[in-house]
Amino acid sequence: MAIFQDRHAFINGSPQPSSNTNTKVIEAIDPSTLEPIAKIHTSSPSTLDAAISAGTTAFPPWSQTPPIERSRILHKAASIIRSRTQHLAIIETQSTGKPYSETSTVDIATGADVLEYYANLIASGGLNGESFPLRPEAWVYTTKAPLGVCVGIGAWNYPIQIALWKSAPCLAAGNCMVYKPSEFTSLHAEELAKIYKEAGLPDGVFNVVYGGGDVGAYLTRHPDVAKVSFTGQVSTGRKVAGAAAGEMKYVTMELGGKSPVVVLPDADVESAVDGAMMANFFSTGQVCTNGTRVFVPRAMKGAFERCLVGKMEYVRAGDLFAESTNYGPLVSRVHYDKVVGYIRHGIEGDKAKLLYGGLDVEVLTKGLPEKVRKGLWVRPTVFTDCTDDMKIVKEEIFGPVMSILFYDTLEEAVRRANDTPMGLAAGVFGKDINQCHDVVRQLEAGITWVNTWGESPAEMSVGGWKQSGVGVENGRKGLEAWVKNKSTLVEMGGSVPTVYAKL
């Protein structure tokens, strides 16, 4: 078991131990063993002020640094991240409980991809404006300017990836950032700050603070913060967005979902089952885009259920560093209790038919190594014959719990799929590609897939509809979220129109 150093705020290029002995300390826990691995020292208001002040001081020179020079620094940071994949993946695995086979191939790699993408984008004119003639004697041009000191509030399920999704476009655009990771998974933040410093990022451009919702609220309300980017649950996002909007700050909100998977009548059953499993059990179901409502044609019921149950043996719990392990524990005791509560309600409250899994966790853990048997494990669970009014169908569980719903017509399936206040993601599986596109067009979600699930490359802008978010991350549009626009009209004649001239 690795024991990590205690984490203190990282400001102006170095750790800043708090002099306040009353500062709250959060114990970082390995979810697979429940053993403590580090202490996280919550940042006091004075420390938060210092982080914002550092960003304010660093902003003028960093914002005026030519994009090509900023690009070189970000490219170097991406290279360092890739060279330390093993080290960073170990941190992510022990912090989140995600298998090393996942963190080493997905979390670190996709985070570095985003950093490289924005480094390339600003080097190739991604921050350029436009110009056009308005009339023979006048023309218009636009320019883009960075916002200032921005706050990034991360989530616990993809810690370093989300930190890079936020910091890469922020820094590329010429802003400074104060980053607060989730209090449950904070170990990556100082590692990233040190990598940025090693790559040549000036002190004060990227600062790290720690704590829970009270720290996030303080940062959001701070008068010197220009923008808040938040990833998390809908209820918290509403509060953050409301507080930021009240101060006329820019916001990006990437929130939760209750996403539908629509299996079309002509779909290949095995492919559809593979997609549904990816949409529910990857990262132990702790993914905001999870496709937890699986709509299946009634005529396909028997074949779909048999194929799914037959494939559940390939969801393999175990030693998180074993190559064969692809399923880990839940991230925290609080979240474990929440997910188990939903499974219990599905069985006892909703009276849903349990097709696989359930509360008997010993079925899952009896073959595990002794050191990880006491971890926060839940069985991957499938309910079938579900109805739209069930709690497990309506509310976001954020765990490995699939609900199968059967439909008779595609019109019905689309209507029911859209019957949710959230609209983060959706997907369709079928052989008729024209029909797939037609159904996807009708689904009310900001991220959609056809015959696949979950991939969000750096080039692809992603964001939610309805209550699932505001704005987008990644892609060209993702860079636009970190700049403000200035439009200038130039009168070529050099004189004011003569509206008020003497007649």
N, C-alpha and C positions, 0 to 999 in steps of 0.2 A: 504494500500500500504506500502510495506517495503522500508525503506530508508537505504541503505548500507553505510558503511564507505568508505571514499575516498581510492583509491588504489595507493600505491607507490611501487616502486621496493622492492622485498623481497630478501635480500642478506645476506649470512652468518647467517641465522636463525632469521632475524628480518626485519621489514619494514625499508626502507631507504628513508625518505622524501628528496626531492631534494632541494638543497640550491639555485638552479638557478631559479630566479623569471620569467625568460623568457620561461620556459619549457611549452610546449603545453599541454593543458588539454582537454581531450576527455570526453564528457558527455555520460554516459551510460543511455539508454532509455528503458523503458518498452514498447515493441512493441504493446502491447494490449491497452495501454492507451496514449502512446506518452509522458508520464510524466517522468522526469529525476529521476533516482534512485541512482546515484553515480557519482563521478568524477574520471577519470582515468588520472593519471599524467604520461605523456610520459617520458621515460627514456632518459637522455642525453648521449652523447658518453662517458663521464667520468663515468657515472653510469654503462653503458654497459661494459666498461673496468673493473670496480670493480667486476661485476658479474662473468666475465670470470676469473679474478684473483682469486676470491674466489674458483671457481671450480678447478683451477690449483693447488691451495694450498691444497685443500681437496682430490685431486685425489690420491696421493701416498698412504696415509693410507687407504682410502676406497677401492682402487683396491686390496690391500693386505689383506683386511678383508676376512676371510674364507667364502665361499659361504653359508654355513649353518647359519652363523651369519647374513649375508645379508638377507637370507631367513626369519629369525625370524622377522626382522624389517619390511619387506614387508608384511608379514602375519599380523603383528599388525596393520599396516596402513590399510590393507584391512578390518580388523575387525572394526576399527574406522569409516571408510567410511560407512560400512553397518549400524552401530549404529546411524549414522547421515543422513540416507537416506532422511528423511523428510526435514531437514534443507538444504541439498545440492540440493534437487529437487526443493525447493522453489526458490533458487538462479538461478538454470538453467531455470526454467519457466519464471521468471521475466526478465531474461537477454535475452532469446532467443524467447520468445513468444510461446514456445511449451507447450501443455497441461500438467498439473501436472500428469494426468493419464499415460502419456508417460515418463516423466522424472523420476518419482518415481519408475517405473517398468522396464525401459529399460536403460536409460543413466547411472544412478548411479550403478545399479546392474551389467551391463555388464562391466563397468570400473573396479569394484572391482573383477570381475571374472578374468580379465586379470592380475591384480596384484597377485591374488592367484595362477594363473596358473604358472607365472614365478617364484614365490617364491617356489612352489613345484618343478619346473623343475630344478632349480639350486641346490636344496637340494638333488635331486636324480641323480646327475651326468650329468646334461644338459650341463655343461661347460667342461666335460671331452674330451680329444682328443682320438686318436686311436694309436695303435701300431701294427706292422706286420713285419715278417721276410722278408728280401730282398733276402738273400742267406745264406748259413750255417754260414758264419762268419760276417754277417752284418744285422742290423735291422733298422727300421725307426719308429720314434714316432712323434706325433704332439701335440701341445699345443695351447690353445686359450688365448689371452690377451685382456683386455679392450683397448679401443681406446684413451680415455682421456676425455677432456671437449667437450661435444656435445651440439648442439643447436636443440631444438624442436620448430617448428613454427606451432601453432595450427590453426584450422579452427573454424568458428563461429557456425556451425550447430550442432555439438556434442562436446561442449567445454570440459567438464571434462572427458568424455569418451576418446576423442582423446588425451588429456593430459596424461591419464593413459596408452593408447596404446603406447605412445612414452616413457614415463618415466619408466614404469615398466620394460621392457627388458633392457633399458639403465642402470638403477641403478642395476638391477639384475646381469648384466654382469660386474659390477665394475666401470662403468663410472660415471662422474658427468654431470649434465645438467643445461643449461641456457634455460629456457622456456619462449617463448613469445606467449601469447594467441592472438587471433584476437582482434583488437581494438574495434570490435563491441560487443564482448561477453567476457569480461575480468574478471568478478566478481569471478569466480571459482578459479582462479590461486592462490591467497593468501590463500584461504581456504585449497587447496591441500598442499601448502607448509607448513602450520601450522600442518596439519595432519601428514605429513612425519616427521616433527620435533618431534611431540608428540610421534610418534612411535619409535623414537630413531635414526633417520637418522642424521648423523653428520652435523654440520653447514657447508655450502658451497657446499654440494653435490647436492642440488636442489635449484636453484635460479630462481627468476621470474623478468622479465622486461616487460615493456609495450610500445606500440607504433604501428605505421603502417608499411608500406613497407620500409621506410627508415631505421627503426630500424632493420628489418629483413635483409636488405642488409648489414648493418654494421656488424651484427653478422656473416653473411655468409662469409664475406671477412676477418674476423679477423684471423690473423696468428696463434693464439693459440687455434683455434677451429678445432677439428679433424673430426667432422661429422655434417651434417645438415640433419634433418628429417623434411620434409615439407608436409603439407596437404592443398590443395587449388585448384584453377583453373589452367588449363593447361598453359595459357599464363604466369602467375606468376611463375609456376613451372619451365618453361623453363629458365627463368632468374636466379632463385635460383640455379638450377642444373648447369647451365653454369658457374656461378660465383664460385660455390664450386668446380666443376671439374677443373676449371682453376688453382686452388690452390691445386689440387690433394687430395681433401677431400673426405671422404666417404659420400654417399648420399642415402637417401630413399625418394622417391617422390610418394605420393598417390594423384593422380590428378582426373580430372573430367571425365565424360563419356557421351555417348549418347546411352544408353544400350537398346538392343532389347528384347522384350518378344515374343516368338514364340509359338502360339497356334496351336497344331497339329490337323489334321482333325478329330481324334477320341476323342478329349478332351471333358470332361464334361464341358458344357458351364458355369454353375454357378461357378465351381471351377476355371475356367480360368478367369472369370470376377473378382472373389475375389482376385486372384493373381495380375491381372492388376491394381486393385484399390490399393492394398498394394504397388505395384511398383510405383505408381504415387502420392498418396495422403497422405501417412504416413509422419509425420513431415512436413506437408503442402508442400510436394514435394521437400523439401530442403535437399536432400540426393544425394551424388555423384553417388551412384549405381542405381539411379532411372531408371526404365524400361519404358522410355517415348515413345518408338516406339513399338507399339503393333501390331504384324503381325497376322492377322486372316484369315482363309480360306474364300474365297469369298462365298462359300455355307453356311457359318455360320453367315453371315453378319446380317441378320434380328434378329436372336435369340440372338446374342451377344449384339447388340445395345439395344434391349429391356430389356434384363437382366441388363445391365449396368445402364441404365437410372433409372430402378426401384430400384436399390441399392444405388443410389447417395444420397437418403434421409438419409442414415445411416452415411454420412460424416457430423458430428455435430459440428458446431462452437458454442462458448458460453463463459461463465466465465471460465477462464483457470483452475480454481481450483475446478470446478464442476466435479463430477465423470463421468457424461455422455459426457463431451466434449472430442472429439478426433481430433479436427482440430483447429489450431491456426492461428494467423496473420503471415505475413512475418517478417523477423528479423530486417530490417532497411529501412529507406526511400529510400536510394540508390537502394537497392535490389527490393523494391516494384516498383519503377519506371521502373526498367529493366524488371520485369516480366509482368507488365501491358503493357509495350511496345511490348513485344512478343505476348501477347494475341491480342492486337490491330492489329499488323501486320498479325497475322493468319487470322483475319477477313477481314481486308481491303487490305492487300498486297498479301498474299498467296491465298486469296479467298477460304480458306478451309471451309468445311461445319461444322457449329457449332452445335454439338449434345447436349451439356449441358454447362451451365455456361456462361462465357463471362464477359463483362465489367460492367454490372449492379450490383454493389456490394450491393445496398440497399436490393436486394432480399435476400442476406445472412445476412445482419446486422440488418434488421428491428426488429427481435425478440431478439436481444442481449441485455444484461444489458446496461444501459445508460453509465456506466463508461468505457466500452470497445468498444462502437460503433465507436469511432473515431480512433481505432487502424488501423494497416496496413493490412487490410483484402482484400483478393481477392477471387473470387468464384472459387471453383474447376472446371476446364474447360476441356471439351473433344471435340476434333476435329475429324471428321471422313472423309472417302474418301480422305485421304491425299495422296500426292505423294512424292517420294523420294527427289525431288528438292526443296521442300518448306523450307523456312528458319526455321520454327518451328520444322521441322523434322530433319534438318541438325545440328542446333546449340543447345548447352546445355542451357536450360532455368533456371534450378534449382528452379523450382516452380511447382505448382499443375496443370500442363498442359499435358494432354495425347493426343497423335496422333495415330489414328487407321489407319492401312494400310492393304489392302486386297491383297491376293495372290492366285494364281491358282495351283502352284506346290511347293513341299517342296524344290526342288533344287533352284527355284526362291526365296523362302523365305530366305534360308540360304545365297544366294549370296547378296541379298539386306540387310539383317541384318548385314553382314560383310562390307558393303560399307560405311565405316566411318573411319576417321583417329584415332578415339578413340577405346579403347578396355578394358573398366574397368569391366563390368558385362554383363551377359546375362542369360536368363532363358527359359525353355521349359515346356509346360503343355500338357499332353497327357496320355492316358490309356496304350498304348503299351510301356512298360518301355524300351524294347530294342530299339525301334525307338527313344525314348527320349534320350537315351545315344548316339545313332548314331548322332542325330542332335546336341547335346551339344558338341560332339567331334569336329564337324566342325565349331562351332562358335568361333570367334577370340576374346576371352575375358579371363581375368585372374581369374574372380570370376563367377562361374556359379551355377545355381540351377535347380533342376528338381521338378516340382509340388509344388514349394514353392518360396518365394522371401524374400530376405533381411537379413536373419539371418546370423551373422558372429560370431560364438562362438570363445572363446579364443584359442581353439585348432586348429582352421582353419586358415592357412596362407592365406592372401589376398593381392592382388596387381594387378596392371593393365598391359595390353599389349599396344603396339603401343605408342601413345602419352599420355596414361592414367597413366603412372607411371614408376618408376624404383625401383626394389626390392619389398620386401613384409613386411607386419606387421603381428604380431601374429603367433601362432604355433611355432614349433621348429625352422623353418627357420627364424622366426622373431627374435629369439635370436642371430642367426648367423650374423645378420645384424649389431650387436653392438660389435663384436669382430674381432680381426685380428688373422690370423693363422701363426704358426711357425712350420716348418717341420725340424726334426733333423735326420741325418743319422749317426749311430754309427758303427764304424768298431771294431768288437770284438777283433781282434788280437792286436789292439792298435798301429798299424804301418801303415805308408802311403804306398799305392801300389808302387811296385818297378819298375815303368815305366822307371825311370831315373837311375836305378842301373847300375854299370859297368858291361859290357858284359864279 
